Amino acid sequence: MERSADSEQIPTQQFGRTSGRYLSSFRLTLANVSETEWQKNSSPMPMTSLSLETSISEVFIVFKNASKTVETSSAVPVTAAPTTAMSLLGDEFQIEAEDLCETDTDMEILLTILITSAPTHQVQRNTIRQTWGHFAMRRDIRIAFVVGVSGNQKVEDQIAEESRLFRDIIQISLVDNYFNLTSKVRSMLRWTSVHCSNTQFLLKTDDDMFINIPVLLDFLRSRANISNVIYGRIATKWKPARSKKSKWFVSKGEWESKFYPNFVTGPAYLMTFDCVTKLLAAAEGVPLLKLEDVFTTGILAEKAGIRREGVKKFSNIRPKINNTCALSKLISAHDIKSSEMFDIWRRLQDPGRKPCKG
């Protein structure tokens, strides 16, 4: 529900062989390099070569060419993702991306980010790939876009091409619209439980969000052994909208109580992996509510006994775009246009920007 509620130094980078799953996964194990060093020494996405107008094929070429400049311990294969004879999730998915969380070692994935996106939002997906989404090149991070079905063959062909090039698309077999968002997120959780059980944290977010990965990683590192918690911006004592004119209208037949359970607002929330299986178990037999965040992080989390913790750095409202220092301290910022995302990214990565106070 899109509503307001209101450095660790990481070690010299070590580059290892990747699984060759998809081009955007020339993953880097960054062991303790400052944010500036990461941008200066190992960014595979040259900032001057990318823009809002960059096409998918051009993004593909940038990823491909960037890989040639990265010193690796062995050759990095660029191959198509392996396919399986039978999907583990049946017909629930058009594109399953079942190998997204595979690793070539026993290393656990720290963070998986799944971004809900409309099938037609190719520009938004491209923008994320070219900005904060390039952190998917780290070995311990996975990023993918979760879309539904559009009903338009041209759009479906574009989705298939994105999947072929980047291997970062998960397509659910349901019509992509607001009223199906709860089902979309439930399928996303099911996908995570089957294909990404080796991740410590799952971040669910939207394609109009700017995620400040370095700040998020600092947050995660101080919570290495935590469990049974969902982090984000907490909404307390929210009353159901009873006016049928409201986008968030819920009848008393759907939810009778005066208030919703406390929930974490939907533009961005972070959970420990054990919450994924607990939420799925809690969902059995519970009628869906179209308000995805209320249903998932409120009703189901309450039933499952999952703790919800408010974190002010999750800003699920539109920030002051020109305040670079304020943005640099946030984990998430909402309602960011693609052009603004490039601008924010450049400013945050600028090694010459003035230090922030406080």
Long-range contacts (C-beta under 8 A, 24 or more apart in sequence): 1-248, 1-265, 1-266, 1-291, 1-292, 1-293, 1-294, 2-206, 2-266, 2-267, 2-316, 2-334, 2-335, 3-235, 3-248, 3-265, 4-265, 4-316, 4-317, 5-233, 5-234, 5-235, 5-238, 5-265, 5-316, 6-233, 6-317, 7-34, 7-35, 7-214, 7-218, 8-32, 8-217, 8-218, 8-221, 9-33, 9-34, 10-34, 10-38, 10-217, 13-38, 13-41, 13-42, 14-73, 15-70, 15-71, 15-72, 15-73, 16-72, 16-73, 16-74, 16-104, 16-105, 16-139, 17-72, 17-73, 17-74, 17-75, 17-76, 17-104, 18-76, 18-77, 18-104, 18-139, 19-99, 19-102, 19-103, 19-104, 20-76, 20-77, 20-78, 20-79, 21-81, 21-99, 21-100, 21-102, 21-167, 22-81, 22-165, 22-166, 22-167, 22-168, 23-60, 23-63, 23-64, 23-67, 23-78, 23-165, 23-166, 23-167, 24-63, 24-129, 24-133, 24-134, 24-136, 24-137, 24-143, 24-166, 24-167, 24-168, 25-136, 25-137, 25-167, 26-63, 26-66, 26-67, 26-70, 26-76, 26-137, 27-136, 27-137, 27-138, 27-139, 27-141, 28-70, 28-137, 28-138, 28-139, 29-138, 29-139, 29-140, 30-138, 35-214, 35-349, 36-349, 36-351, 38-214, 39-349, 39-351, 40-351, 42-70, 43-134, 43-349, 44-69, 44-70, 44-134, 44-137, 45-130, 45-134, 47-345, 47-346, 47-349, 50-130, 50-342, 51-342, 52-123, 52-127, 52-338, 52-339, 52-342, 54-126, 54-130, 55-126, 56-122, 56-126, 56-161, 56-162, 56-165, 57-165, 59-126, 59-129, 59-130, 59-165, 59-166, 60-165, 60-166, 62-130, 63-166, 80-164, 81-167, 88-194, 88-195, 89-190, 89-191, 89-194, 91-173, 92-172, 92-173, 92-187, 92-190, 93-170, 93-171, 93-172, 93-173, 93-187, 93-191, 94-149, 94-171, 94-172, 94-173, 95-159, 95-160, 95-163, 95-169, 95-170, 95-171, 96-170, 96-191, 96-195, 97-144, 97-163, 97-167, 97-168, 97-169, 97-170, 97-195, 98-195, 99-167, 99-195, 100-142, 100-144, 100-167, 100-168, 100-170, 100-195, 100-196, 101-142, 101-195, 101-196, 101-197, 101-198, 101-199, 103-139, 103-198, 107-139, 107-140, 108-140, 108-198, 108-199, 108-200, 109-140, 109-141, 109-142, 109-196, 109-198, 109-199, 109-200, 110-140, 110-141, 110-199, 110-200, 110-201, 110-217, 110-220, 111-140, 111-141, 111-142, 111-199, 111-200, 111-201, 111-202, 111-203, 111-216, 111-217, 111-220, 112-141, 112-142, 112-143, 112-144, 112-192, 112-196, 112-199, 112-201, 112-202, 112-203, 113-141, 113-142, 113-143, 113-144, 113-202, 113-203, 113-205, 113-211, 114-143, 114-144, 114-145, 114-146, 114-170, 114-188, 114-191, 114-192, 114-202, 114-203, 114-204, 114-205, 115-143, 115-144, 115-145, 115-146, 115-205, 115-206, 115-207, 115-209, 116-145, 116-146, 116-147, 116-181, 116-184, 116-185, 116-188, 116-204, 116-205, 116-206, 116-207, 117-145, 117-146, 117-147, 117-206, 117-207, 118-147, 118-148, 118-176, 118-207, 119-147, 119-148, 119-149, 119-150, 119-152, 119-155, 119-156, 119-159, 119-171, 119-176, 120-150, 120-155, 121-207, 122-158, 122-162, 123-338, 124-207, 124-208, 124-338, 125-162, 125-207, 127-338, 127-341, 127-342, 128-207, 128-341, 129-166, 129-168, 130-342, 131-210, 131-341, 131-342, 131-344, 131-345, 132-210, 132-211, 132-212, 132-213, 132-341, 132-345, 135-213, 136-168, 141-213, 142-196, 142-199, 143-168, 144-168, 144-169, 144-170, 145-169, 145-170, 145-207, 146-170, 146-171, 146-172, 146-184, 146-187, 146-188, 146-191, 147-171, 147-172, 147-176, 148-172, 148-173, 148-174, 148-175, 148-176, 148-177, 148-180, 148-184, 149-173, 149-174, 149-175, 149-176, 150-176, 151-175, 178-247, 178-290, 179-290, 181-290, 181-292, 182-288, 182-289, 182-290, 182-291, 182-292, 182-295, 182-296, 183-288, 184-292, 185-292, 185-296, 186-280, 186-283, 186-288, 186-296, 189-276, 189-279, 189-280, 189-296, 190-280, 192-273, 192-276, 193-276, 193-277, 193-280, 197-273, 199-273, 200-224, 200-272, 200-273, 201-270, 201-271, 201-272, 201-273, 202-270, 202-271, 202-273, 202-275, 202-276, 203-268, 203-269, 203-270, 204-266, 204-268, 204-269, 204-270, 204-271, 205-267, 205-268, 205-269, 205-332, 206-266, 206-267, 206-268, 206-334, 208-267, 208-334, 208-335, 208-336, 208-337, 209-267, 209-268, 209-332, 209-333, 209-334, 209-336, 210-327, 210-332, 210-333, 210-336, 210-341, 210-344, 210-345, 211-268, 211-331, 211-332, 212-327, 212-328, 212-330, 212-331, 212-332, 212-333, 212-348, 215-313, 215-328, 215-329, 215-330, 215-331, 216-270, 216-331, 219-311, 219-313, 219-331, 226-272, 227-272, 227-274, 228-272, 228-274, 228-275, 228-278, 228-305, 228-306, 228-307, 229-271, 229-272, 229-275, 229-306, 229-307, 229-308, 229-309, 230-264, 230-269, 230-270, 230-271, 230-275, 230-297, 230-301, 230-306, 230-307, 230-308, 230-309, 231-264, 231-269, 231-270, 231-271, 231-308, 231-309, 231-310, 231-311, 231-314, 232-264, 232-265, 232-268, 232-269, 232-270, 232-297, 232-308, 232-310, 232-311, 232-314, 232-316, 233-264, 233-265, 233-268, 233-269, 233-310, 233-311, 233-312, 233-314, 233-315, 233-316, 234-262, 234-263, 234-264, 234-265, 234-308, 234-309, 234-310, 235-260, 235-262, 235-263, 235-264, 235-265, 235-293, 236-262, 237-262, 238-263, 238-294, 248-291, 250-289, 250-290, 250-291, 254-287, 254-289, 255-289, 260-291, 260-294, 260-298, 260-299, 261-294, 261-298, 261-299, 261-301, 261-302, 262-298, 262-302, 262-308, 263-293, 263-294, 263-296, 263-297, 263-298, 263-299, 263-301, 263-308, 264-293, 264-297, 264-298, 264-301, 264-308, 265-293, 265-316, 266-292, 266-293, 266-297, 266-316, 267-316, 267-332, 267-334, 268-314, 268-316, 268-331, 268-332, 268-334, 269-293, 269-297, 269-314, 270-314, 271-306, 275-301, 275-304, 275-306, 278-304, 278-305, 278-306, 279-304, 279-306, 324-348, 324-353, 324-356, 325-356, 325-357, 328-356, 329-356
